[in-house]
Amino acid sequence: MFCVLLAIAAFVAPRWSRYMERAGSKPLSEGGQVAGKAPGRLGRWLQKPFGTSQRAVHKSGSAGRRGRSKMPL
C-alpha cells in the first residue's frame, strides 16, 4: 500500500517524494538491523523481508519519478 502511494507521490511531486521514501525506508532498515542480530542463519532469515520491502520502496519511488520525467509537459 505504501509503495503505491509513494509511486503516485513521486509522479506528482518528485522532490517531495524523496522525503516520503526516506521516511518509509528508515523503519525498514532499523527493523532489519534488529532482526540481523539474531544468531546465525536465523538472523539472515529474519532480516530478508525487511530488505525486500526496502528494495520495493526504493523501486516504486524511482519508477514514479522516472515516469514523471518521461511526460511531455
Secondary structure in CASP SS format (residue, H / E / C, confidence):
PFRMAT SS
TARGET T0000
AUTHOR 0000-0000-0000
METHOD secondary structure of the structure
MODEL  1
M C 1.00
F H 1.00
C H 1.00
V H 1.00
L H 1.00
L H 1.00
A H 1.00
I H 1.00
A H 1.00
A H 1.00
F H 1.00
V H 1.00
A C 1.00
P H 1.00
R H 1.00
W H 1.00
S H 1.00
R H 1.00
Y H 1.00
M H 1.00
E H 1.00
R H 1.00
A H 1.00
G H 1.00
S H 1.00
K H 1.00
P H 1.00
L H 1.00
S H 1.00
E H 1.00
G H 1.00
G H 1.00
Q H 1.00
V H 1.00
A H 1.00
G C 1.00
K C 1.00
A C 1.00
P C 1.00
G C 1.00
R H 1.00
L H 1.00
G H 1.00
R H 1.00
W H 1.00
L H 1.00
Q H 1.00
K H 1.00
P H 1.00
F H 1.00
G H 1.00
T H 1.00
S H 1.00
Q H 1.00
R H 1.00
A H 1.00
V H 1.00
H H 1.00
K H 1.00
S H 1.00
G H 1.00
S H 1.00
A H 1.00
G H 1.00
R H 1.00
R H 1.00
G H 1.00
R H 1.00
S H 1.00
K C 1.00
M C 1.00
P C 1.00
L C 1.00
END
